[in-house]
Amino acid sequence: MPSGGNGVGNGGVNAGTSGTSPSFKPYRHLKTLEGHTAAISCVKFSNDGNLLASASLDKTMILWSATSYSLIHRYEGHSSGISDLAWSSDSHYTCSASDDCTLRIWDARAPPYECLKVLRGHTNFVFCVNFNPPSSLIVSGSFDETIRIWEVKTGRCVRVIKAHSMPVTSVHFNRDGSLIVSGSHDGSCKIWDAKEGTCLKTLIDDKSPAVSFAKFSPNGKFILVATLDSTLKLSNYATGKFIKVYTGHTNKVFCITSAFSVTNGKYIVSGSEDNCVYLWDLQHKTILQRLQGHTDAVISVSCHPVHNEIASSANHLDKTIRIWRQDDDA
């Protein structure tokens, strides 16, 4: 297991860059987690910060302790690779989205960590998934070009939205659950009324580049959109205008996730195809740090909800999760 001493390499704070926070403390490599046998498509901290879940093309999902970073349980049941996972708001359940055209809801509370429901209805790979804030509904997006909304309690599909003309790459509820943002390979990013299934707004409607990821900011006022021209943009939902652009990373092939870090300052965090994790100052758009250590494209990142920690996961030549922790005040 690589030592934590050289996890950042020379990718420290951009010295002398105007507008960057002088109080920014760099992140250092804390731990490397090994357990998957193929690319790790998604890594996400639970909302209470006690657990970490990872999903892989090896058809399994792993539950890790987010304190000791030891392996708690390996979930098995999907017959094809898993592309995404989501946590319920109370951190009791996870939902996995798979190339076997199903989603599965799993118990994350205690052994035997059972599969509670299998959601069937999509006719192609299920690529993305999220719970609404009350965790009564699940939204999923698929290569079948639809968005489906599912009732968690019954596992019933309550709505099918013919959303895009190419695979759906991301779906995410806003903070009150009234809206869903979706992105697609068709180059569009759309906002949907979660109750009615109607399209309220189209943020982007370009044929190219593909929209590879989209999510609401924690306060629900902004939407972070990634496109396969190595660009991240922050949109003001109310006006529909893009107000910030973040560049410097490489993203032309994979649907790489990005995240908002709000535990100590406000950063945008993203994976990259140059095997690094990038941190930008949200306001000033400057690169604060480039985390080096992975040996393949970094596909997914997640920011701990309480502590100044980041989890990142990488493609098949790497197959690891790396945990990064911000330097203490000492």
Solvent accessible surface area in square Angstrom, and as a share of the most:
residue,aa,sasa,rsa
1,M,153,0.68
2,P,66,0.42
3,S,77,0.50
4,G,30,0.29
5,G,74,0.71
6,N,109,0.56
7,G,1,0.01
8,V,5,0.03
9,G,45,0.43
10,N,155,0.79
11,G,8,0.07
12,G,31,0.30
13,V,58,0.33
14,N,62,0.32
15,A,101,0.78
16,G,84,0.81
17,T,43,0.25
18,S,100,0.64
19,G,35,0.33
20,T,23,0.13
21,S,39,0.25
22,P,139,0.88
23,S,79,0.51
24,F,16,0.07
25,K,57,0.24
26,P,25,0.16
27,Y,1,0.01
28,R,106,0.39
29,H,9,0.04
30,L,69,0.34
31,K,73,0.31
32,T,2,0.01
33,L,6,0.03
34,E,101,0.45
35,G,23,0.22
36,H,11,0.05
37,T,108,0.63
38,A,23,0.18
39,A,4,0.03
40,I,1,0.01
41,S,18,0.11
42,C,2,0.01
43,V,0,0.00
44,K,51,0.22
45,F,14,0.06
46,S,0,0.00
47,N,81,0.41
48,D,70,0.36
49,G,4,0.04
50,N,85,0.44
51,L,27,0.13
52,L,0,0.00
53,A,0,0.00
54,S,0,0.00
55,A,0,0.00
56,S,0,0.00
57,L,87,0.43
58,D,27,0.14
59,K,95,0.40
60,T,15,0.09
61,M,0,0.00
62,I,0,0.00
63,L,1,0.00
64,W,9,0.03
65,S,16,0.10
66,A,6,0.04
67,T,110,0.64
68,S,61,0.39
69,Y,8,0.03
70,S,57,0.37
71,L,79,0.39
72,I,66,0.34
73,H,51,0.23
74,R,80,0.29
75,Y,2,0.01
76,E,117,0.52
77,G,39,0.38
78,H,11,0.05
79,S,82,0.53
80,S,35,0.22
81,G,10,0.09
82,I,1,0.01
83,S,17,0.11
84,D,18,0.09
85,L,0,0.00
86,A,1,0.01
87,W,18,0.06
88,S,1,0.00
89,S,54,0.35
90,D,74,0.38
91,S,5,0.03
92,H,74,0.33
93,Y,52,0.20
94,T,0,0.00
95,C,0,0.00
96,S,0,0.00
97,A,0,0.00
98,S,0,0.00
99,D,39,0.20
100,D,30,0.16
101,C,40,0.24
102,T,17,0.10
103,L,0,0.00
104,R,44,0.16
105,I,4,0.02
106,W,9,0.03
107,D,20,0.10
108,A,4,0.03
109,R,128,0.47
110,A,51,0.40
111,P,104,0.65
112,P,95,0.59
113,Y,26,0.10
114,E,97,0.44
115,C,45,0.27
116,L,76,0.38
117,K,66,0.28
118,V,43,0.25
119,L,0,0.00
120,R,166,0.61
121,G,29,0.28
122,H,10,0.04
123,T,111,0.64
124,N,55,0.28
125,F,83,0.35
126,V,0,0.00
127,F,47,0.20
128,C,5,0.03
129,V,0,0.00
130,N,31,0.16
131,F,17,0.07
132,N,10,0.05
133,P,48,0.30
134,P,95,0.59
135,S,20,0.13
136,S,57,0.37
137,L,46,0.23
138,I,0,0.00
139,V,0,0.00
140,S,0,0.00
141,G,0,0.00
142,S,0,0.00
143,F,61,0.25
144,D,30,0.16
145,E,64,0.29
146,T,18,0.10
147,I,0,0.00
148,R,40,0.14
149,I,3,0.02
150,W,2,0.01
151,E,50,0.22
152,V,26,0.15
153,K,174,0.74
154,T,74,0.43
155,G,14,0.14
156,R,139,0.51
157,C,37,0.22
158,V,59,0.34
159,R,86,0.32
160,V,68,0.39
161,I,10,0.05
162,K,180,0.76
163,A,3,0.03
164,H,17,0.08
165,S,80,0.52
166,M,91,0.41
167,P,22,0.14
168,V,0,0.00
169,T,6,0.03
170,S,5,0.03
171,V,2,0.01
172,H,40,0.18
173,F,8,0.03
174,N,14,0.07
175,R,160,0.58
176,D,100,0.52
177,G,13,0.13
178,S,55,0.35
179,L,23,0.11
180,I,0,0.00
181,V,0,0.00
182,S,0,0.00
183,G,0,0.00
184,S,0,0.00
185,H,46,0.20
186,D,17,0.09
187,G,0,0.00
188,S,3,0.02
189,C,0,0.00
190,K,40,0.17
191,I,0,0.00
192,W,15,0.05
193,D,34,0.18
194,A,9,0.07
195,K,165,0.70
196,E,95,0.43
197,G,12,0.12
198,T,71,0.41
199,C,59,0.35
200,L,89,0.44
201,K,60,0.25
202,T,60,0.35
203,L,19,0.10
204,I,18,0.09
205,D,99,0.51
206,D,74,0.38
207,K,172,0.73
208,S,85,0.55
209,P,38,0.24
210,A,16,0.12
211,V,0,0.00
212,S,1,0.01
213,F,29,0.12
214,A,1,0.01
215,K,45,0.19
216,F,4,0.01
217,S,9,0.06
218,P,78,0.49
219,N,63,0.32
220,G,13,0.13
221,K,129,0.55
222,F,53,0.22
223,I,0,0.00
224,L,0,0.00
225,V,1,0.01
226,A,3,0.02
227,T,6,0.04
228,L,30,0.15
229,D,67,0.35
230,S,17,0.11
231,T,16,0.10
232,L,1,0.01
233,K,58,0.25
234,L,4,0.02
235,S,0,0.00
236,N,40,0.21
237,Y,47,0.18
238,A,82,0.63
239,T,82,0.48
240,G,21,0.21
241,K,139,0.59
242,F,67,0.28
243,I,80,0.41
244,K,39,0.17
245,V,69,0.39
246,Y,0,0.00
247,T,72,0.42
248,G,48,0.46
249,H,9,0.04
250,T,49,0.29
251,N,3,0.02
252,K,129,0.55
253,V,100,0.58
254,F,73,0.30
255,C,23,0.14
256,I,3,0.01
257,T,25,0.15
258,S,3,0.02
259,A,9,0.07
260,F,19,0.08
261,S,3,0.02
262,V,77,0.44
263,T,45,0.26
264,N,59,0.30
265,G,45,0.44
266,K,122,0.52
267,Y,12,0.05
268,I,0,0.00
269,V,0,0.00
270,S,3,0.02
271,G,0,0.00
272,S,0,0.00
273,E,35,0.16
274,D,54,0.28
275,N,47,0.24
276,C,5,0.03
277,V,0,0.00
278,Y,8,0.03
279,L,0,0.00
280,W,0,0.00
281,D,13,0.07
282,L,21,0.10
283,Q,101,0.45
284,H,98,0.44
285,K,93,0.40
286,T,27,0.15
287,I,40,0.20
288,L,0,0.00
289,Q,0,0.00
290,R,83,0.30
291,L,1,0.00
292,Q,53,0.23
293,G,32,0.31
294,H,11,0.05
295,T,91,0.53
296,D,19,0.10
297,A,4,0.03
298,V,0,0.00
299,I,18,0.09
300,S,1,0.01
301,V,7,0.04
302,S,11,0.07
303,C,26,0.16
304,H,6,0.03
305,P,58,0.37
306,V,96,0.55
307,H,99,0.44
308,N,46,0.23
309,E,8,0.03
310,I,0,0.00
311,A,0,0.00
312,S,0,0.00
313,S,0,0.00
314,A,0,0.00
315,N,15,0.08
316,H,102,0.46
317,L,129,0.64
318,D,18,0.09
319,K,71,0.30
320,T,18,0.11
321,I,0,0.00
322,R,12,0.04
323,I,0,0.00
324,W,0,0.00
325,R,101,0.37
326,Q,5,0.02
327,D,51,0.26
328,D,108,0.56
329,D,129,0.67
330,A,137,1.06
